[in-house]
Amino acid sequence: MYLLRITFKSFQKINQLKQKLIKLKKINRLKHPAMIKIFQVAKKKKIFTILKSPHVNKKSREHFLYIKYVPKIDVNFKNIFQLLNYIILVKKTLSENTLIHFKIIKKCL
């Protein structure tokens, strides 16, 4: 039994990621793996402040918010070959605006 933990680092919200995963399930020709859970770790926020006029008016500022979402997905597999094929499919379909990290955990029964 193998557990695949997929970590996405992106600027997309978790709902948009779920839509892509549904698309991935339709493409997948293997037996559908049992999705354990989709959970979101912490989202990191950064606030940038820029002065509009650097000389006189300190009151005229613009604030920009930069949010980075880090959702994680756990997927169970019985076979290591199915797991590797699934990794290839995920890389081909979901690699547009995201950084994807894979971690394979072997479970002993």
RODO-2510 file (C-alpha; in nm, 4 decimals, decimal comma):
residues 109
     n   res          X          Y          Z
     1     m     0,0000     0,0000     0,0000
     2     y     0,1444     0,3353    -0,1036
     3     l     0,0382     0,6852    -0,0093
     4     l     0,1078     0,9708    -0,2491
     5     r     0,1087     1,3187    -0,0976
     6     i     0,0833     1,5916    -0,3595
     7     t     0,1587     1,9481    -0,2503
     8     f     0,0622     2,2372    -0,4755
     9     k     0,2065     2,5842    -0,4354
    10     s    -0,0039     2,8212    -0,6370
    11     f    -0,1991     3,1428    -0,6403
    12     q    -0,5220     2,9614    -0,7258
    13     k    -0,7860     2,8919    -0,4680
    14     i    -0,8662     2,5362    -0,3652
    15     n    -1,1960     2,5359    -0,5629
    16     q    -1,0117     2,5934    -0,8898
    17     l    -0,7731     2,3139    -0,8000
    18     k    -1,0651     2,0764    -0,7346
    19     q    -1,1993     2,1482    -1,0833
    20     k    -0,8636     2,0529    -1,2322
    21     l    -0,8580     1,7322    -1,0299
    22     i    -1,2036     1,6382    -1,1591
    23     k    -1,0667     1,6932    -1,5084
    24     l    -0,7736     1,4674    -1,4192
    25     k    -1,0098     1,1912    -1,3018
    26     k    -1,1864     1,1981    -1,6388
    27     i    -0,8566     1,1696    -1,8251
    28     n    -0,7254     0,8927    -1,6005
    29     r    -0,7502     0,5549    -1,7751
    30     l    -0,6345     0,3606    -1,4692
    31     k    -0,8595     0,2314    -1,1980
    32     h    -0,9618     0,5330    -0,9985
    33     p    -0,7484     0,5609    -0,6878
    34     a    -0,9192     0,6219    -0,3561
    35     m    -0,8808     0,9884    -0,2690
    36     i    -0,8294     1,0155     0,1013
    37     k    -0,8593     1,3871     0,1485
    38     i    -0,7938     1,7292     0,0081
    39     f    -0,6826     1,9729     0,2737
    40     q    -0,5263     2,3144     0,2792
    41     v    -0,2328     2,3956     0,5027
    42     a    -0,1806     2,7637     0,5792
    43     k    -0,2166     3,0339     0,3257
    44     k     0,0626     3,2850     0,3391
    45     k    -0,0227     3,6520     0,3098
    46     k     0,2138     3,9346     0,2255
    47     i     0,1104     4,2983     0,2141
    48     f     0,3076     4,5464     0,0067
    49     t     0,2700     4,9209     0,0528
    50     i     0,3756     5,1649    -0,2170
    51     l     0,3780     5,5422    -0,1878
    52     k     0,2134     5,7211    -0,4792
    53     s     0,4151     6,0382    -0,4399
    54     p     0,7471     5,9841    -0,2634
    55     h     0,8149     6,3490    -0,1781
    56     v     0,5258     6,5095     0,0071
    57     n     0,2129     6,2996     0,0634
    58     k     0,2765     6,0076     0,2898
    59     k    -0,0987     5,9590     0,3304
    60     s    -0,1451     5,8569    -0,0317
    61     r    -0,0464     5,4908    -0,0267
    62     e    -0,1516     5,1829    -0,2162
    63     h    -0,1700     4,8420    -0,0516
    64     f    -0,1332     4,5173    -0,2424
    65     l    -0,2143     4,1781    -0,0986
    66     y    -0,0238     3,8717    -0,2141
    67     i    -0,1782     3,5374    -0,1090
    68     k    -0,0111     3,2011    -0,1646
    69     y    -0,2277     2,8902    -0,1215
    70     v    -0,0751     2,5524    -0,0270
    71     p    -0,3302     2,2708    -0,0680
    72     k    -0,2312     1,9068    -0,0176
    73     i    -0,3873     1,5869    -0,1499
    74     d    -0,3436     1,2329    -0,0209
    75     v    -0,4062     0,9435    -0,2615
    76     n    -0,3883     0,5690    -0,1858
    77     f    -0,2456     0,3163    -0,4320
    78     k    -0,2033    -0,0592    -0,4107
    79     n     0,0555    -0,0822    -0,6861
    80     i     0,3708     0,1266    -0,7363
    81     f     0,3252     0,1251    -1,1161
    82     q    -0,0197     0,2828    -1,0906
    83     l     0,1305     0,5446    -0,8636
    84     l     0,4046     0,6322    -1,1136
    85     n     0,1559     0,6513    -1,4018
    86     y    -0,0644     0,8797    -1,1932
    87     i     0,2321     1,1088    -1,1221
    88     i     0,3006     1,1373    -1,4967
    89     l    -0,0639     1,2255    -1,5659
    90     v    -0,0684     1,4876    -1,2920
    91     k     0,2477     1,6519    -1,4242
    92     k     0,1095     1,6665    -1,7782
    93     t    -0,2299     1,8116    -1,6892
    94     l    -0,1740     2,0324    -1,3836
    95     s     0,1652     2,1927    -1,4426
    96     e     0,0399     2,5278    -1,5779
    97     n     0,0703     2,7819    -1,2941
    98     t     0,1607     2,5592    -1,0044
    99     l     0,4633     2,4116    -0,8371
   100     i     0,3965     2,0458    -0,7623
   101     h     0,5845     1,8411    -0,5032
   102     f     0,5357     1,4650    -0,4684
   103     k     0,6105     1,2554    -0,1623
   104     i     0,5685     0,8773    -0,1677
   105     i     0,5052     0,7081     0,1654
   106     k     0,5070     0,3299     0,1924
   107     k     0,2531     0,1862     0,4337
   108     c     0,3052    -0,1572     0,5808
   109     l    -0,0069    -0,3662     0,6362
***
